[in-house]
């Protein structure tokens, strides 16, 4: 059977990475917990390859209380020390502390908008942006919507979520369909992952990425 055509950044020698491309990247996400998961992982990816973070994803889920923002927001010095000793994750104190801060700000946004999903998708008017990228050189480090949203996140107190990381998050959660036009997923995106709200609605400067952002 002939293999489907995929994005030029797909890593064919890594089954986990390939499955991520085929089944997750670019799928619209509306579940607040999944959204928070991606925010945590994207922040930890800054300066690293997505492959590194992806292969530690299960460890991150365990270490960060199943990515429950309410639980992470209650993390204190004891949890920070625990995480700094956890060899299964990326042991970066600044990113660990930023994730705790972001959990607290995440809850504030939920309270203000009813769901983080509503706030997040408002930056693309509730509908995925569909780009027409053909090769790696076509992908920008970030787009105007990511820059504007990153500015608002910073004003709200979020950390490690600059324009490039935010663009990566938008790509990962389906706010932007950045599958190359030749990719089978560009024309046939998977169904949206819904959250409690029931509402419908990353390629970087490196060949490893998804927006593919590696640094910000």
C-alpha positions as CSV (number, residue, x, y, z in Angstrom):
1,X,0.0,0.0,0.0
2,X,1.3,3.4,-0.9
3,X,2.1,5.7,2.0
4,X,0.1,8.9,2.2
5,X,1.9,12.2,1.5
6,X,2.8,14.0,4.7
7,X,4.2,17.4,5.7
8,X,7.9,17.8,4.9
9,X,8.8,18.0,8.6
10,X,7.3,14.6,9.5
11,X,9.9,12.3,11.1
12,X,9.4,9.0,9.4
13,X,11.9,7.1,11.6
14,X,10.0,8.0,14.8
15,X,6.6,6.2,15.1
16,X,5.5,8.4,18.1
17,X,6.3,11.6,16.2
18,X,4.6,10.3,13.0
19,X,1.5,9.3,15.0
20,X,1.4,12.8,16.5
21,X,1.5,14.3,13.0
22,X,-1.3,12.0,11.7
23,X,-3.6,12.1,14.7
24,X,-3.1,15.2,16.8
25,X,-1.3,18.1,15.1
26,X,-3.8,20.5,13.8
27,X,-6.8,18.9,15.3
28,X,-9.1,21.6,16.8
29,X,-9.0,21.3,20.6
30,X,-11.8,22.6,22.8
31,X,-11.1,20.7,26.0
32,X,-9.6,23.1,28.6
33,X,-7.4,20.4,30.2
34,X,-5.9,19.4,26.8
35,X,-5.4,23.1,26.0
36,X,-3.5,23.5,29.3
37,X,-1.4,20.4,28.5
38,X,-0.3,21.9,25.3
39,X,0.5,25.2,26.9
40,X,2.7,23.5,29.4
41,X,4.5,21.3,26.8
42,X,4.9,24.2,24.4
43,X,6.5,26.3,27.1
44,X,8.9,23.5,28.0
45,X,9.8,23.0,24.3
46,X,11.2,26.6,24.0
47,X,14.9,26.1,23.0
48,X,14.4,22.3,22.6
49,X,13.1,20.0,19.9
50,X,9.5,18.9,20.0
51,X,10.7,15.3,19.7
52,X,12.4,15.6,23.1
53,X,9.2,16.9,24.7
54,X,7.0,14.5,22.9
55,X,8.9,11.5,24.2
56,X,8.6,12.8,27.8
57,X,4.9,13.6,27.5
58,X,3.7,10.7,29.7
59,X,6.3,11.8,32.3
60,X,5.1,15.4,32.2
61,X,1.5,14.2,32.6
62,X,2.4,12.3,35.7
63,X,4.6,15.0,37.1
64,X,2.0,17.8,36.5
65,X,-1.0,16.1,38.0
66,X,-2.6,15.0,34.7
67,X,-2.3,18.6,33.5
68,X,-5.1,19.7,35.8
69,X,-4.6,23.4,36.1
70,X,-6.4,23.6,39.5
71,X,-3.9,21.1,41.0
72,X,-0.9,22.7,39.3
73,X,-1.9,26.1,40.5
74,X,-1.5,24.8,44.1
75,X,2.1,23.6,43.5
76,X,4.5,25.2,45.9
77,X,8.2,25.0,46.8
78,X,7.9,21.4,47.7
79,X,6.6,20.4,44.3
80,X,9.2,22.5,42.5
81,X,11.9,20.6,44.4
82,X,10.3,17.4,43.4
83,X,10.1,18.3,39.8
84,X,13.7,19.5,39.7
85,X,14.7,15.9,40.8
86,X,12.4,14.3,38.2
87,X,14.7,12.9,35.5
88,X,11.7,12.0,33.4
89,X,10.9,15.6,32.5
90,X,12.9,18.7,31.4
91,X,14.4,20.0,34.7
92,X,14.3,23.7,34.1
93,X,13.4,25.7,37.2
94,X,12.3,28.8,35.2
95,X,9.9,26.7,33.1
96,X,8.6,24.7,36.0
97,X,7.8,27.9,37.9
98,X,6.3,29.4,34.8
99,X,4.0,26.5,34.4
100,X,2.7,27.0,37.9
101,X,2.2,30.7,37.3
102,X,0.5,29.9,34.0
103,X,-1.9,27.5,35.8
104,X,-3.0,30.3,38.1
105,X,-3.5,32.7,35.2
106,X,-5.3,30.0,33.3
107,X,-7.9,29.7,36.1
108,X,-8.4,33.4,36.0
109,X,-9.1,33.4,32.3
110,X,-11.5,30.5,32.8
111,X,-13.4,32.5,35.5
112,X,-13.5,35.6,33.3
113,X,-14.6,33.9,30.1
114,X,-16.4,30.8,31.4
115,X,-13.8,28.5,29.7
116,X,-10.3,29.1,28.4
117,X,-11.5,27.6,25.2
118,X,-13.7,30.6,24.6
119,X,-10.9,33.0,25.2
120,X,-8.4,31.1,23.1
121,X,-10.6,30.6,20.0
122,X,-11.6,34.2,20.0
123,X,-8.2,35.1,18.6
124,X,-9.1,33.3,15.4
125,X,-12.8,34.3,15.4
126,X,-13.8,30.7,16.4
127,X,-12.6,29.2,13.2
128,X,-9.3,27.6,12.2
129,X,-7.0,29.6,9.9
130,X,-6.1,27.5,6.9
131,X,-2.7,28.3,5.3
132,X,-1.4,27.2,2.0
133,X,2.2,26.3,2.8
134,X,4.0,24.2,0.2
135,X,7.6,23.8,1.5
136,X,9.5,24.4,4.8
137,X,10.7,27.8,3.6
138,X,7.0,29.0,3.4
139,X,6.4,28.7,7.2
140,X,7.0,31.9,9.1
141,X,8.2,32.0,12.7
142,X,4.9,33.3,13.8
143,X,1.8,35.1,12.4
144,X,0.0,38.3,13.4
145,X,-2.7,36.5,15.4
146,X,0.0,34.7,17.4
147,X,1.8,38.0,18.1
148,X,-1.3,39.7,19.2
149,X,-2.4,36.8,21.5
150,X,1.1,36.5,23.0
151,X,1.0,40.2,23.9
152,X,-2.3,39.7,25.7
153,X,-1.1,36.6,27.5
154,X,2.0,38.5,28.7
155,X,-0.2,41.3,29.9
156,X,-2.2,38.7,31.8
157,X,0.9,37.4,33.5
158,X,1.6,34.3,31.5
159,X,5.3,33.2,31.1
160,X,7.3,31.6,28.3
161,X,4.6,32.1,25.8
162,X,6.0,34.5,23.3
163,X,4.8,34.8,19.6
164,X,6.7,31.8,18.3
165,X,5.7,29.5,21.1
166,X,2.1,30.7,20.9
167,X,2.1,30.1,17.1
168,X,3.3,26.5,17.8
169,X,0.4,26.1,20.2
170,X,-2.1,27.5,17.7
171,X,-0.8,24.9,15.1
172,X,-0.9,22.1,17.6
173,X,-4.4,22.8,18.8
174,X,-5.9,23.3,15.4
175,X,-6.4,27.1,15.6
176,X,-4.3,27.1,12.5
177,X,-4.3,24.3,9.9
178,X,-0.6,24.4,8.8
179,X,-0.4,21.0,7.2
180,X,1.3,21.5,3.8
181,X,-1.1,21.6,0.9
182,X,0.4,18.3,-0.3
183,X,-0.2,16.5,3.0
184,X,-3.2,14.2,3.3
185,X,-4.2,16.0,6.6
186,X,-4.5,19.4,5.0
187,X,-7.6,18.4,3.1
188,X,-8.9,15.9,5.6
189,X,-8.5,17.2,9.1
190,X,-9.5,15.0,12.0
191,X,-12.6,15.9,14.0
192,X,-12.5,18.4,16.8
193,X,-11.8,17.4,20.4
194,X,-14.6,18.9,22.4
195,X,-14.5,20.0,26.0
196,X,-17.1,20.6,28.7
197,X,-18.2,23.8,26.9
198,X,-19.3,21.7,23.9
199,X,-18.2,24.5,21.5
200,X,-16.9,23.9,18.0
201,X,-15.0,26.1,17.0
202,X,3.5,24.6,14.8
203,X,6.9,24.9,10.8
204,X,9.6,26.6,12.7
205,X,13.0,27.9,12.0
206,X,14.2,24.3,12.4
207,X,13.4,21.2,10.3
208,X,12.5,19.4,13.5
209,X,9.5,21.3,14.3
210,X,5.9,21.7,13.9
211,X,6.1,25.6,14.4
212,X,7.2,24.4,14.5
213,X,8.8,26.7,17.0
214,X,11.8,25.7,18.8
215,X,12.7,28.9,20.5
216,X,11.1,32.1,21.6
